[in-house]
Amino acid sequence: MLLTRPETLGLPADPVAQAARLSIILPARNEAGAVGTTVAGIRALYPEAEIIVVNDGSTDATAAVAAQAGARVISKPYGMGNGAAIKTGARAASGEVLVFMDADGQHDPADIPRLLAKLAEGYDMAVGARGDGSQASVGRGLANGLYNRLATWMTNHEVADLTSGFRAARADKFREFVHLLPNGFSYPTTSTMAFFRSAYPVAYVPIVAARRVGTSHIRPLRDGVRFLLIIFKIATLYSPLKLFAPVAAGFFLLGLGNYAYTFTVGHRFTNMSALLLSAGVIVFLIGLISEQITNLTYKRDG
């Protein structure tokens, strides 16, 4: 793969010089225990970078602690969700490169230069990929593994961590998809799939995520259902026919099988066979229409 020099991509080769073009965005909700340390760690590495903490309706001292540590704080009057905070930060940022990371102490600011190095190699997004030891629980690890395999199948590219919130991206590219991002917890999934769908190269950098400070805002039962829906969103966002075509084929084969049975037994073509065959055709046509709508969603002007 031919890689472009950093200077031709709008990034200086010197990582220190890159800091003036960086906007580092941290969504935060009741993270007073960790946000100050996180911001201070970033500021020590990149004193010239723009650090934005989006205070998502916190009821503790998150905003005050972040401001005292040297961050620009944008406060929401009530909690709107992690994705909503990301969108707010991306719109407000002035840097040419956006870095997104959690404010709860899980992500190490020392890993930021490694993400930026990937952008300097020619990638449009670099994602911090957590290893097995960095998963919050066995269940979360299994779920993330399922998402990664599904996304790899959908994109035909190796997806090492679909749900990691620690990533760096070129601002102009990322803002193309801000309108697609949900307000909830699946912004990493949506942005990753959108970059792949638009042929923007994505790289993965292995990281070790620490245990978060404070209480997680994810609820297993409630968010388990939401994460299950992510699987279907991945398919419909990236290539709907890869979801609809197997389902259509399943209905069609069931219809043929039912017809073969009823014809063999009673020389009849039953309503059930007609229903299954029709369902197969209808599902396929819906998938075809969805594919065309997806193409329009990613159409760029010029």
Backbone bond lengths (Angstrom), bond angles and torsions (degrees), N, CA, C in turn:
res aa  C-N    CA-C-N  psi(-1)  N-CA   C-N-CA  omega(-1)  CA-C   N-CA-C  phi
1 M - - - 1.471 - - 1.521 109.57 -
2 L 1.331 116.92 128.30 1.451 121.41 179.24 1.518 109.23 -81.81
3 L 1.320 116.77 122.61 1.459 121.56 -177.93 1.518 109.93 -104.72
4 T 1.322 115.27 138.49 1.449 121.47 -178.18 1.514 110.92 -85.36
5 R 1.324 116.54 146.85 1.453 119.68 179.08 1.518 110.70 -65.75
6 P 1.328 118.69 148.11 1.468 122.09 -177.65 1.519 112.58 -56.93
7 E 1.346 117.06 -38.05 1.470 119.16 -175.37 1.522 111.81 -63.54
8 T 1.329 116.83 -32.94 1.465 120.02 -178.98 1.514 112.46 -78.26
9 L 1.330 116.81 -8.88 1.462 120.96 -179.08 1.523 111.99 -104.81
10 G 1.318 117.19 7.74 1.459 119.64 -179.64 1.505 113.28 85.65
11 L 1.347 117.90 7.89 1.458 121.67 178.25 1.524 109.23 -117.48
12 P 1.321 118.39 124.62 1.451 119.17 174.72 1.520 110.83 -66.31
13 A 1.325 116.71 150.02 1.457 120.41 -179.32 1.522 111.59 -67.30
14 D 1.317 117.34 -29.19 1.461 121.90 -178.78 1.523 109.71 -78.31
15 P 1.352 119.05 118.15 1.472 120.51 -179.78 1.515 113.45 -58.65
16 V 1.334 117.63 -30.99 1.469 120.24 178.91 1.521 110.19 -66.34
17 A 1.335 115.73 -40.93 1.463 119.25 178.94 1.519 111.57 -67.27
18 Q 1.332 116.94 -26.50 1.456 120.15 179.34 1.518 111.87 -64.11
19 A 1.328 116.94 -26.26 1.462 120.73 -173.48 1.511 112.37 -58.99
20 A 1.326 117.38 -34.62 1.462 120.25 -178.72 1.520 111.89 -68.31
21 R 1.330 117.11 -15.64 1.458 121.29 -178.94 1.522 111.60 -108.37
22 L 1.321 116.62 11.70 1.457 122.16 -176.67 1.518 112.29 -99.57
23 S 1.323 115.12 139.52 1.458 121.46 166.35 1.521 106.62 -123.88
24 I 1.326 116.26 120.17 1.463 121.58 -177.92 1.522 108.08 -108.67
25 I 1.325 116.30 120.53 1.465 122.58 -169.62 1.520 109.92 -113.36
26 L 1.322 115.61 127.40 1.459 121.65 179.99 1.530 109.84 -124.33
27 P 1.321 118.72 108.86 1.465 119.98 171.62 1.527 108.42 -72.90
28 A 1.314 117.58 137.38 1.467 119.67 -175.52 1.521 110.69 -144.11
29 R 1.301 115.65 132.54 1.460 122.04 173.97 1.527 108.08 -137.03
30 N 1.305 115.78 110.70 1.472 122.20 -178.49 1.524 111.43 54.71
31 E 1.327 115.90 53.54 1.465 122.05 -179.22 1.531 111.18 -117.54
32 A 1.323 117.27 34.29 1.462 120.53 -177.90 1.519 112.02 -60.37
33 G 1.328 117.95 -26.73 1.454 121.10 -177.54 1.514 114.15 -74.24
34 A 1.338 118.13 -19.20 1.461 119.99 -174.73 1.517 114.54 -128.02
35 V 1.316 118.05 -22.99 1.461 119.67 -171.29 1.521 112.45 -64.10
36 G 1.326 117.94 -35.80 1.459 120.64 179.98 1.516 112.09 -63.30
37 T 1.330 116.31 -45.20 1.464 120.92 178.72 1.518 111.24 -64.88
38 T 1.328 116.51 -40.01 1.460 120.78 179.87 1.522 111.11 -64.20
39 V 1.322 117.24 -47.06 1.467 121.14 179.74 1.528 110.40 -63.37
40 A 1.326 116.95 -42.05 1.467 120.22 179.39 1.525 111.22 -62.46
41 G 1.337 116.80 -39.25 1.459 120.43 178.14 1.518 112.12 -64.41
42 I 1.335 116.53 -38.95 1.466 120.75 177.36 1.514 110.27 -67.54
43 R 1.331 116.24 -44.19 1.460 121.08 -177.73 1.523 111.57 -63.07
44 A 1.331 117.05 -33.85 1.467 120.16 178.47 1.523 111.41 -65.67
45 L 1.326 116.89 -34.91 1.456 120.74 -179.99 1.520 112.38 -82.08
46 Y 1.331 115.80 -41.03 1.460 121.59 -175.02 1.537 110.07 -129.35
47 P 1.326 116.70 78.46 1.478 119.61 -177.22 1.525 114.00 -63.66
48 E 1.334 117.27 -21.80 1.462 120.27 -177.94 1.524 112.86 -96.74
49 A 1.306 117.36 -5.45 1.457 119.40 -176.06 1.527 111.78 -74.14
50 E 1.326 115.40 154.06 1.460 121.46 173.38 1.527 108.35 -85.95
51 I 1.320 116.14 119.58 1.467 120.96 179.37 1.519 108.25 -111.24
52 I 1.317 115.85 119.16 1.459 121.76 -177.67 1.527 109.00 -115.34
53 V 1.309 116.40 121.76 1.460 121.71 172.41 1.524 107.75 -105.66
54 V 1.320 116.48 117.95 1.464 120.90 178.09 1.519 107.12 -94.15
55 N 1.320 115.26 106.08 1.462 122.31 -177.58 1.530 108.75 -81.99
56 D 1.325 115.59 104.18 1.466 121.45 -171.52 1.531 111.01 -88.85
57 G 1.321 115.97 69.02 1.458 120.84 175.72 1.515 114.06 66.81
58 S 1.325 118.43 34.67 1.464 121.49 -179.11 1.525 111.34 -64.35
59 T 1.330 114.29 147.11 1.471 120.10 177.02 1.521 111.22 -105.98
60 D 1.342 116.87 3.66 1.460 119.97 176.42 1.532 108.87 -110.92
61 A 1.315 116.94 -157.92 1.465 121.52 -174.40 1.527 112.80 -92.94
62 T 1.327 117.73 26.55 1.465 120.96 -177.69 1.518 112.38 -53.86
63 A 1.320 117.29 -48.24 1.462 121.10 -176.71 1.530 111.15 -62.68
64 A 1.317 117.51 -45.59 1.463 121.01 -178.37 1.523 111.70 -65.37
65 V 1.321 116.57 -43.06 1.469 120.87 -179.42 1.529 110.17 -64.65
66 A 1.328 117.71 -42.30 1.458 121.28 -179.59 1.525 111.16 -65.26
67 A 1.323 116.27 -42.73 1.463 120.02 179.42 1.519 111.36 -64.89
68 Q 1.310 116.68 -40.31 1.460 121.11 179.56 1.529 110.92 -64.51
69 A 1.344 116.90 -31.94 1.461 120.73 -179.88 1.528 112.40 -78.41
70 G 1.334 116.71 -10.07 1.458 119.86 175.99 1.507 115.99 110.43
71 A 1.322 117.45 15.22 1.458 120.25 -179.72 1.532 110.55 -94.80
72 R 1.318 114.84 154.89 1.452 120.93 168.10 1.518 106.90 -84.09
73 V 1.307 117.47 124.12 1.462 121.65 -174.28 1.522 110.14 -107.29
74 I 1.335 115.51 128.65 1.466 122.00 172.31 1.524 106.39 -115.15
75 S 1.306 116.63 116.96 1.464 120.56 -174.45 1.518 111.55 -104.17
76 K 1.325 115.04 135.91 1.458 122.56 173.67 1.526 108.63 -96.26
77 P 1.340 117.68 143.19 1.473 119.49 -178.68 1.516 113.38 -68.21
78 Y 1.325 117.34 -21.20 1.466 121.72 177.55 1.528 107.82 -154.22
79 G 1.321 116.40 163.06 1.451 120.72 -178.10 1.516 112.53 -67.91
80 M 1.324 116.45 123.38 1.466 121.51 -178.90 1.524 112.35 -113.22
81 G 1.329 117.29 -6.92 1.454 120.15 178.10 1.513 112.82 112.97
82 N 1.338 114.68 155.86 1.459 121.04 -178.58 1.523 112.16 -60.28
83 G 1.334 116.56 -44.22 1.457 120.00 179.95 1.518 112.53 -64.77
84 A 1.320 116.74 -37.07 1.457 120.30 177.62 1.523 110.65 -63.77
85 A 1.327 116.70 -38.84 1.464 120.39 177.68 1.521 111.03 -65.33
86 I 1.331 116.41 -39.39 1.465 120.63 177.45 1.525 110.46 -61.69
87 K 1.319 116.52 -43.98 1.463 120.20 -179.73 1.521 111.09 -63.96
88 T 1.318 116.73 -41.42 1.464 120.73 178.13 1.522 110.78 -61.30
89 G 1.333 116.47 -45.38 1.456 120.06 180.00 1.513 112.67 -65.44
90 A 1.338 117.46 -40.89 1.461 121.10 -179.28 1.527 111.35 -64.86
91 R 1.323 116.58 -36.95 1.467 119.95 179.68 1.524 111.97 -72.30
92 A 1.333 115.80 -32.66 1.470 119.72 -176.16 1.522 112.69 -85.23
93 A 1.331 118.30 -18.97 1.458 121.96 -173.76 1.527 111.64 -69.78
94 S 1.317 115.95 146.28 1.461 121.67 179.71 1.519 112.76 -107.45
95 G 1.327 118.09 -8.46 1.453 121.37 -176.94 1.513 113.42 -74.85
96 E 1.332 115.61 160.51 1.452 121.72 177.02 1.526 111.51 -83.62
97 V 1.315 116.09 -18.59 1.455 122.33 176.83 1.521 108.45 -125.74
98 L 1.324 116.65 132.64 1.457 122.37 179.59 1.517 109.37 -108.42
99 V 1.326 115.91 132.85 1.459 121.64 173.51 1.521 107.65 -116.97
100 F 1.317 116.79 127.83 1.464 122.02 179.13 1.526 108.34 -112.96
101 M 1.315 115.81 132.19 1.454 120.13 177.62 1.519 109.43 -152.63
102 D 1.328 116.40 159.26 1.460 120.75 -179.37 1.523 110.67 -77.68
103 A 1.321 115.03 152.62 1.460 121.00 -179.80 1.520 112.32 -96.09
104 D 1.345 117.24 6.18 1.463 120.58 -173.00 1.527 114.22 -95.56
105 G 1.333 116.81 9.56 1.448 120.01 176.88 1.515 115.22 90.61
106 Q 1.333 118.39 -0.13 1.466 120.63 -179.29 1.524 112.19 -72.06
107 H 1.330 116.97 -35.98 1.455 121.35 -173.52 1.521 111.01 -99.28
108 D 1.312 115.67 134.87 1.459 122.83 -177.96 1.523 109.96 -90.73
109 P 1.338 118.97 119.21 1.475 120.08 178.39 1.525 113.04 -56.58
110 A 1.340 117.44 -23.72 1.469 120.15 179.63 1.520 112.26 -65.10
111 D 1.330 117.77 -15.14 1.465 121.05 178.07 1.532 112.62 -84.56
112 I 1.331 117.23 -12.01 1.469 119.89 -178.03 1.528 111.94 -58.63
113 P 1.347 119.96 -45.98 1.471 118.57 179.55 1.521 113.79 -57.62
114 R 1.325 117.74 -30.73 1.462 120.91 179.25 1.529 110.79 -69.28
115 L 1.337 116.40 -36.02 1.465 119.48 175.90 1.521 110.65 -68.52
116 L 1.322 116.41 -42.42 1.464 120.60 -179.78 1.526 111.28 -65.04
117 A 1.332 116.47 -32.96 1.464 119.62 178.56 1.523 110.74 -62.01
118 K 1.343 117.14 -35.17 1.464 120.69 177.69 1.527 111.04 -67.59
119 L 1.322 117.04 -38.85 1.460 119.20 176.85 1.524 110.08 -63.82
120 A 1.326 116.06 -38.79 1.459 120.03 179.43 1.525 111.78 -65.63
121 E 1.327 117.25 -22.16 1.464 121.20 177.57 1.526 112.29 -80.09
122 G 1.329 117.14 -11.25 1.455 119.73 178.35 1.507 115.65 121.31
123 Y 1.332 117.60 -0.65 1.465 120.71 177.73 1.523 110.04 -80.25
124 D 1.326 116.01 152.85 1.468 120.89 178.30 1.520 112.35 -95.84
125 M 1.315 117.45 -19.25 1.462 121.80 174.70 1.516 109.11 -145.15
126 A 1.328 116.08 139.00 1.458 121.78 174.82 1.519 107.78 -125.74
127 V 1.332 116.32 130.39 1.464 122.28 -173.78 1.525 109.80 -118.11
128 G 1.318 116.39 134.50 1.454 121.02 174.10 1.513 110.01 -77.69
129 A 1.328 117.05 115.04 1.466 122.30 -175.68 1.521 110.21 -97.82
130 R 1.328 116.46 118.93 1.456 122.02 -179.24 1.521 110.95 -79.00
131 G 1.334 115.36 142.51 1.451 120.40 174.73 1.518 110.87 -84.17
132 D 1.338 116.29 178.17 1.462 120.64 -178.68 1.525 112.00 -59.33
133 G 1.326 117.39 -35.16 1.457 120.61 -178.42 1.508 114.25 -74.17
134 S 1.334 116.78 -8.45 1.462 120.62 -178.56 1.518 113.33 -99.27
135 Q 1.346 117.86 1.01 1.454 120.76 -179.74 1.527 110.00 -76.53
136 A 1.331 115.91 144.14 1.465 121.11 -175.89 1.521 111.99 -65.54
137 S 1.336 117.67 -31.30 1.457 121.89 -179.67 1.520 108.74 -158.49
138 V 1.334 115.88 167.81 1.457 120.07 178.80 1.531 110.18 -62.61
139 G 1.338 116.42 -42.03 1.462 120.56 179.96 1.520 112.16 -62.46
140 R 1.335 115.88 -44.04 1.464 119.22 178.61 1.520 110.45 -64.44
141 G 1.342 115.98 -38.02 1.452 119.33 179.72 1.524 111.96 -64.16
142 L 1.339 116.90 -42.00 1.461 121.01 178.55 1.526 110.91 -65.33
143 A 1.336 115.70 -41.97 1.464 119.67 179.42 1.528 110.92 -63.33
144 N 1.333 116.35 -44.63 1.468 119.75 179.77 1.523 110.99 -64.29
145 G 1.338 116.46 -36.53 1.458 119.44 176.77 1.519 111.76 -62.60
146 L 1.340 116.37 -39.38 1.458 120.60 177.09 1.523 111.19 -63.82
147 Y 1.336 116.01 -44.55 1.469 119.74 179.08 1.530 110.79 -61.26
148 N 1.333 116.17 -42.53 1.461 120.07 -178.38 1.523 111.45 -62.38
149 R 1.337 116.21 -43.16 1.471 119.39 -179.63 1.523 111.21 -66.59
150 L 1.326 115.76 -40.27 1.464 119.01 179.41 1.530 110.58 -64.50
151 A 1.330 116.14 -45.26 1.464 120.00 -179.37 1.521 111.09 -64.98
152 T 1.329 117.18 -37.06 1.466 120.69 177.16 1.524 110.39 -61.89
153 W 1.345 116.21 -42.54 1.461 120.16 178.33 1.524 111.38 -64.99
154 M 1.326 116.16 -40.82 1.462 119.98 -177.66 1.522 111.82 -66.76
155 T 1.330 116.98 -41.46 1.461 121.13 -171.78 1.523 113.96 -95.47
156 N 1.334 116.80 -14.86 1.461 121.41 -173.32 1.526 111.82 61.38
157 H 1.315 115.80 25.45 1.462 122.98 174.25 1.528 107.75 -130.22
158 E 1.320 116.09 147.20 1.455 120.09 178.71 1.529 109.82 -68.23
159 V 1.326 117.06 120.66 1.465 123.10 177.71 1.524 106.91 -109.53
160 A 1.325 116.05 108.30 1.464 121.01 -174.11 1.524 112.89 -82.55
161 D 1.314 117.87 -29.26 1.473 120.86 180.00 1.519 108.53 -158.43
162 L 1.324 115.99 98.92 1.464 121.22 -174.69 1.521 112.40 -74.16
163 T 1.331 118.02 -27.72 1.468 120.59 -170.57 1.525 113.74 -108.09
164 S 1.330 117.85 10.23 1.466 120.12 179.90 1.527 111.09 -68.55
165 G 1.325 116.04 131.49 1.459 120.79 178.69 1.510 113.43 -92.08
166 F 1.335 117.75 4.16 1.452 122.04 -179.80 1.520 107.90 -101.97
167 R 1.331 116.98 106.90 1.455 120.80 -175.17 1.516 111.76 -155.49
168 A 1.315 115.52 156.59 1.462 122.49 174.35 1.520 108.04 -123.26
169 A 1.332 116.40 141.36 1.460 120.09 -177.32 1.522 109.57 -150.23
170 R 1.304 115.43 153.43 1.457 120.34 173.94 1.530 108.44 -69.43
171 A 1.315 115.82 131.38 1.462 120.96 -171.70 1.524 112.31 -60.34
172 D 1.334 117.52 -43.03 1.463 119.42 -177.42 1.523 111.89 -64.97
173 K 1.325 116.06 -36.58 1.461 119.66 178.71 1.527 110.71 -70.72
174 F 1.332 116.55 -44.75 1.462 120.19 -176.81 1.524 111.29 -63.48
175 R 1.320 117.54 -39.33 1.472 120.49 -177.11 1.521 112.47 -68.91
176 E 1.317 117.56 -17.03 1.470 119.14 176.09 1.528 111.25 -62.39
177 F 1.335 116.74 -24.95 1.460 120.68 -173.02 1.523 113.50 -114.70
178 V 1.319 117.53 10.12 1.462 119.85 -178.64 1.520 111.15 -58.38
179 H 1.331 117.10 -37.36 1.467 119.99 -178.47 1.524 112.42 -67.66
180 L 1.347 117.60 -18.46 1.464 120.64 179.29 1.521 112.90 -86.32
181 L 1.330 117.16 -18.53 1.457 120.14 -173.01 1.526 111.20 -71.28
182 P 1.328 117.45 135.52 1.467 120.54 176.26 1.518 110.37 -76.39
183 N 1.312 116.91 164.21 1.457 120.88 178.27 1.526 112.40 -80.70
184 G 1.320 116.99 -13.82 1.463 120.66 -176.00 1.515 113.39 -90.21
185 F 1.357 115.99 -144.56 1.452 121.51 -169.98 1.527 114.52 -90.78
186 S 1.316 120.31 1.40 1.464 119.71 -172.85 1.525 113.28 -102.03
187 Y 1.341 117.09 23.01 1.468 118.02 178.46 1.532 112.60 -61.34
188 P 1.360 119.99 -36.72 1.476 118.09 178.61 1.523 112.46 -60.66
189 T 1.333 116.49 -41.04 1.455 120.67 179.10 1.520 111.01 -61.30
190 T 1.316 115.91 -49.17 1.463 120.66 -176.61 1.522 111.45 -63.34
191 S 1.323 116.99 -45.87 1.464 119.46 -178.07 1.525 111.24 -66.21
192 T 1.327 117.63 -40.06 1.463 120.41 179.18 1.522 110.83 -61.84
193 M 1.334 116.49 -49.38 1.456 120.05 -178.15 1.531 111.36 -65.74
194 A 1.324 116.61 -35.11 1.462 120.19 178.90 1.527 110.90 -65.52
195 F 1.330 117.16 -40.13 1.467 120.04 177.87 1.528 110.63 -64.63
196 F 1.335 117.05 -45.15 1.458 119.45 178.11 1.528 110.71 -61.73
197 R 1.337 116.35 -42.45 1.470 120.91 -176.94 1.521 111.29 -63.08
198 S 1.326 116.83 -30.93 1.463 121.37 -178.12 1.523 112.74 -95.68
199 A 1.327 117.14 9.61 1.468 122.77 178.08 1.522 112.25 62.32
200 Y 1.334 116.52 36.23 1.455 121.85 171.65 1.536 107.23 -96.43
201 P 1.317 118.58 120.52 1.469 120.38 -174.17 1.524 113.22 -64.00
202 V 1.333 114.95 137.45 1.461 122.91 -178.74 1.528 108.95 -122.08
203 A 1.330 115.97 134.41 1.462 121.50 178.51 1.524 109.49 -117.56
204 Y 1.334 115.77 155.66 1.462 121.81 177.27 1.519 110.05 -120.48
205 V 1.325 114.95 134.87 1.457 122.08 -179.35 1.528 107.80 -120.03
206 P 1.320 119.42 120.19 1.470 120.58 179.78 1.527 111.40 -62.69
207 I 1.328 116.30 132.93 1.461 121.72 177.46 1.529 108.99 -135.41
208 V 1.315 114.76 164.76 1.459 121.64 172.30 1.517 107.02 -113.61
209 A 1.317 117.15 119.45 1.461 121.99 -179.97 1.526 109.15 -94.68
210 A 1.316 116.57 128.87 1.462 121.25 179.20 1.526 110.50 -78.41
211 R 1.294 116.08 165.93 1.463 119.95 175.00 1.519 108.74 -69.39
212 R 1.315 116.99 134.67 1.448 121.18 -175.67 1.523 111.65 -66.10
213 V 1.325 115.11 153.90 1.461 121.86 173.78 1.520 107.84 -91.04
214 G 1.330 117.77 129.43 1.455 121.15 -179.65 1.513 112.25 91.57
215 T 1.328 115.37 -164.40 1.459 122.34 -174.50 1.516 111.17 -99.95
216 S 1.336 115.86 136.19 1.458 119.93 178.16 1.523 110.62 -68.05
217 H 1.353 114.93 146.16 1.468 119.99 178.34 1.525 111.35 -91.39
218 I 1.331 117.29 0.13 1.458 120.93 178.96 1.519 109.72 -87.18
219 R 1.318 117.91 130.36 1.454 123.86 177.80 1.536 108.25 -107.60
220 P 1.339 118.31 119.86 1.470 121.00 -171.90 1.526 114.33 -53.62
221 L 1.346 117.96 -45.89 1.457 119.51 -175.90 1.519 111.63 -71.32
222 R 1.335 115.49 -50.84 1.463 119.66 -177.89 1.520 111.31 -65.36
223 D 1.329 116.35 -49.85 1.455 119.92 -175.42 1.517 112.10 -79.73
224 G 1.347 117.16 -16.85 1.457 118.90 174.77 1.520 111.19 -62.21
225 V 1.333 115.40 -41.23 1.468 119.84 177.23 1.524 110.03 -65.70
226 R 1.335 115.81 -41.07 1.461 119.46 179.91 1.522 111.16 -64.29
227 F 1.323 117.08 -41.88 1.451 120.00 179.01 1.527 111.07 -66.74
228 L 1.336 117.09 -31.25 1.460 119.84 175.30 1.527 110.20 -63.40
229 L 1.320 115.45 -39.19 1.465 119.43 178.28 1.525 111.45 -66.76
230 I 1.341 117.01 -24.65 1.454 120.10 177.74 1.532 110.33 -58.40
231 I 1.318 115.42 -37.10 1.459 119.87 -179.39 1.531 110.20 -57.05
232 F 1.327 115.94 -44.67 1.460 119.41 179.92 1.529 110.99 -73.50
233 K 1.329 116.36 -33.24 1.462 119.28 177.43 1.522 110.86 -65.64
234 I 1.334 116.50 -37.93 1.458 120.14 177.98 1.522 109.82 -56.88
235 A 1.326 115.45 -48.56 1.458 120.33 -177.46 1.517 111.64 -64.61
236 T 1.324 116.96 -47.91 1.459 119.60 -176.85 1.521 111.69 -71.67
237 L 1.333 117.18 -26.94 1.460 119.99 179.46 1.520 111.14 -75.74
238 Y 1.340 116.39 -37.60 1.463 119.38 -172.25 1.527 112.36 -94.79
239 S 1.328 117.63 -57.16 1.460 121.07 -178.00 1.520 109.09 -151.74
240 P 1.323 117.72 89.60 1.468 121.43 -174.64 1.529 114.16 -55.88
241 L 1.324 117.89 -33.82 1.459 119.46 -178.04 1.524 112.42 -63.54
242 K 1.346 116.89 -26.80 1.463 118.99 177.70 1.528 111.16 -68.69
243 L 1.319 117.30 -20.34 1.460 121.45 174.63 1.518 111.17 -92.60
244 F 1.328 116.49 -46.71 1.465 120.53 -173.55 1.522 112.90 -75.62
245 A 1.332 118.06 -35.75 1.464 120.21 -175.97 1.531 112.66 -62.28
246 P 1.344 120.51 -46.58 1.473 118.68 177.03 1.528 113.21 -62.36
247 V 1.346 116.24 -37.53 1.468 119.32 178.50 1.526 109.72 -65.57
248 A 1.328 116.07 -43.67 1.472 120.04 178.30 1.521 110.81 -61.84
249 A 1.331 116.54 -42.79 1.460 120.10 179.18 1.524 111.01 -63.35
250 G 1.347 116.11 -37.43 1.464 119.86 178.18 1.514 112.02 -62.42
251 F 1.320 117.74 -46.59 1.465 121.32 177.83 1.540 110.42 -61.74
252 F 1.335 115.52 -43.03 1.465 118.96 -176.72 1.524 111.28 -65.13
253 L 1.349 115.94 -42.28 1.464 119.33 179.29 1.525 111.68 -67.11
254 L 1.337 116.72 -36.97 1.463 120.16 175.78 1.530 110.56 -62.89
255 G 1.333 115.82 -40.77 1.462 119.68 178.10 1.512 112.08 -63.61
256 L 1.333 116.30 -43.18 1.456 119.75 178.14 1.529 111.15 -65.23
257 G 1.333 115.56 -40.73 1.454 119.31 178.72 1.514 112.37 -63.86
258 N 1.345 115.53 -42.91 1.460 119.44 178.74 1.534 111.17 -64.38
259 Y 1.339 115.45 -40.03 1.470 119.27 179.23 1.532 110.61 -65.41
260 A 1.338 116.50 -41.53 1.468 119.52 179.15 1.523 110.71 -61.55
261 Y 1.337 116.17 -39.80 1.469 119.74 179.83 1.530 111.28 -67.26
262 T 1.338 116.84 -50.47 1.470 119.74 -176.31 1.531 111.45 -67.44
263 F 1.331 116.26 -32.11 1.469 118.30 178.23 1.525 110.50 -70.56
264 T 1.332 116.19 -38.79 1.470 120.20 179.46 1.520 111.27 -67.17
265 V 1.345 115.82 -41.17 1.461 120.15 -175.66 1.531 111.70 -80.24
266 G 1.332 116.09 -48.25 1.463 118.44 -173.17 1.502 115.31 -127.80
267 H 1.340 118.25 9.52 1.466 121.96 -178.42 1.532 111.17 52.11
268 R 1.319 114.56 45.58 1.475 119.78 -178.02 1.529 110.16 -128.20
269 F 1.329 115.02 151.85 1.469 123.16 169.64 1.521 106.07 -110.58
270 T 1.327 116.51 108.56 1.462 120.60 -170.33 1.523 112.27 -89.75
271 N 1.337 113.91 165.59 1.463 120.18 176.23 1.533 111.79 -62.05
272 M 1.345 116.53 -33.86 1.462 119.83 179.64 1.528 110.77 -63.39
273 S 1.327 116.78 -41.45 1.462 120.12 177.63 1.525 110.45 -62.08
274 A 1.326 115.48 -44.17 1.461 119.90 179.65 1.527 110.72 -62.59
275 L 1.346 116.24 -40.95 1.463 120.67 -179.48 1.531 110.84 -63.82
276 L 1.333 116.99 -45.94 1.466 120.63 -178.23 1.525 111.52 -66.36
277 L 1.321 117.39 -42.79 1.463 120.28 178.75 1.527 111.17 -64.88
278 S 1.333 116.19 -40.59 1.470 120.32 178.27 1.532 111.02 -65.10
279 A 1.341 115.70 -40.69 1.468 119.84 179.22 1.521 110.28 -61.24
280 G 1.344 117.04 -40.40 1.451 120.03 178.55 1.520 112.01 -60.76
281 V 1.321 116.77 -44.27 1.466 120.87 179.65 1.534 110.71 -66.06
282 I 1.331 116.22 -44.06 1.469 120.21 -177.99 1.521 111.15 -64.22
283 V 1.326 117.63 -45.19 1.473 120.75 179.77 1.528 110.30 -61.81
284 F 1.326 116.58 -41.18 1.465 119.31 178.58 1.527 111.04 -62.47
285 L 1.324 117.48 -43.29 1.467 120.56 -179.99 1.527 111.35 -65.44
286 I 1.348 116.77 -37.98 1.462 119.67 176.29 1.533 109.86 -61.96
287 G 1.332 116.30 -42.09 1.461 120.13 177.71 1.516 111.84 -62.65
288 L 1.317 116.61 -38.99 1.463 120.82 179.52 1.529 110.71 -64.41
289 I 1.333 116.08 -43.75 1.465 119.88 177.31 1.522 110.56 -63.91
290 S 1.337 116.69 -41.96 1.464 120.88 179.12 1.521 111.12 -61.23
291 E 1.323 116.30 -37.59 1.466 120.62 178.81 1.526 110.65 -62.49
292 Q 1.343 116.34 -41.04 1.460 119.73 179.10 1.531 111.36 -67.87
293 I 1.335 116.58 -38.58 1.467 119.80 177.57 1.520 110.65 -64.58
294 T 1.340 116.37 -39.92 1.463 120.52 177.53 1.524 110.75 -61.54
295 N 1.323 117.28 -41.77 1.462 120.17 178.32 1.520 111.30 -61.04
296 L 1.334 117.07 -38.39 1.464 120.42 177.97 1.523 111.24 -68.55
297 T 1.333 116.63 -34.56 1.464 120.97 180.00 1.523 111.03 -61.68
298 Y 1.326 117.14 -35.77 1.462 121.20 -176.36 1.531 112.41 -99.14
299 K 1.314 116.77 8.11 1.460 119.74 178.59 1.513 109.22 -69.76
300 R 1.319 115.84 133.01 1.460 121.10 179.30 1.517 109.61 -108.68
301 D 1.324 115.77 142.93 1.453 120.33 177.19 1.525 109.71 -76.01
302 G 1.306 116.11 143.93 1.462 119.62 179.00 1.479 109.28 81.80
